[in-house]
Amino acid sequence: NAGVTQTPKFQVLKTGQSMTLQCAQDMNHNSMYWYRQDPGMGLRLIYYSASEGTTDKGEVPNGYNVSRLNKREFSLRLESAAPSQTSVYFCASSYTGLDEQYFGPGTRLTVT
Amino acid sequence: GENVEQHPSTLSVQEGDSAVIKCTYSDSASNYFPWYKQELGKRPQLIIDIRSNVGEKKDQRIAVTLNKTAKHFSLHITETQPEDSAVYFCAASPAGTALIFGKGTTLSVSS
């Protein structure tokens, strides 16, 4: 079991560029999540998918879009990157919203 | 929406002492309260959780208490060890769909 995997691990973008962060899990989990982590701000929920075919906004969704491609995969897209989106992005998954979340290794994104 | 406040933001203790981290939440409908530990450069990992029908839960040196009336819950670590040094996050689950995290507590245990 690989658990939760994320690609890429590191990325540098210029302002205005777009990119997609990929996340996949092999634990047959129903729910998947995207967080961003900034110093002193904790983990902030960007979007989540409670089940295949559904997505919902979290605390900080502006500037992002998501796609639940299938049960295994949940991608996060930045259409026009801004320096304020410089952060570490974590994907996570769980059976339901009331179960342990398993986190991926994170993607460190820098927008210049 | 749900708001989770966590205190203190930093905590320094001597090895062998106890450490207590406190969180408050705003949404009375929240019913699941996990705690995650994140070591430097690593991903968060669950250390203990509690559900709203339980007041206290223990796992070896770690315990969590929940007061639903006051809307607060706490993490207690006894006999702290240097390997307990990490950032600890509390969280609450409004409507059982996702987690809202506190801003974290950096615990430093010195030997």
HADDOCK unambig.tbl for C-alpha pairs under 7 A between the chains (distance, minus, plus):
assign (segid A and resid 40 and name CA) (segid B and resid 103 and name CA) 6.25 0.50 0.50
assign (segid A and resid 41 and name CA) (segid B and resid 103 and name CA) 5.05 0.50 0.50
assign (segid A and resid 42 and name CA) (segid B and resid 101 and name CA) 6.71 0.50 0.50
assign (segid A and resid 42 and name CA) (segid B and resid 102 and name CA) 6.18 0.50 0.50
assign (segid A and resid 42 and name CA) (segid B and resid 103 and name CA) 3.92 0.50 0.50
assign (segid A and resid 42 and name CA) (segid B and resid 104 and name CA) 5.59 0.50 0.50
assign (segid A and resid 43 and name CA) (segid B and resid 101 and name CA) 5.93 0.50 0.50
assign (segid A and resid 44 and name CA) (segid B and resid 101 and name CA) 6.82 0.50 0.50
assign (segid A and resid 45 and name CA) (segid B and resid 100 and name CA) 6.92 0.50 0.50
assign (segid A and resid 50 and name CA) (segid B and resid 97 and name CA) 6.24 0.50 0.50
assign (segid A and resid 96 and name CA) (segid B and resid 97 and name CA) 6.97 0.50 0.50
assign (segid A and resid 97 and name CA) (segid B and resid 96 and name CA) 4.91 0.50 0.50
assign (segid A and resid 97 and name CA) (segid B and resid 97 and name CA) 4.15 0.50 0.50
assign (segid A and resid 97 and name CA) (segid B and resid 98 and name CA) 5.03 0.50 0.50
assign (segid A and resid 98 and name CA) (segid B and resid 32 and name CA) 6.10 0.50 0.50
assign (segid A and resid 98 and name CA) (segid B and resid 96 and name CA) 5.47 0.50 0.50
assign (segid A and resid 100 and name CA) (segid B and resid 46 and name CA) 6.65 0.50 0.50
assign (segid A and resid 103 and name CA) (segid B and resid 43 and name CA) 6.20 0.50 0.50
assign (segid A and resid 103 and name CA) (segid B and resid 44 and name CA) 6.51 0.50 0.50
assign (segid A and resid 104 and name CA) (segid B and resid 43 and name CA) 6.76 0.50 0.50
assign (segid A and resid 105 and name CA) (segid B and resid 42 and name CA) 6.93 0.50 0.50
assign (segid A and resid 105 and name CA) (segid B and resid 43 and name CA) 5.63 0.50 0.50
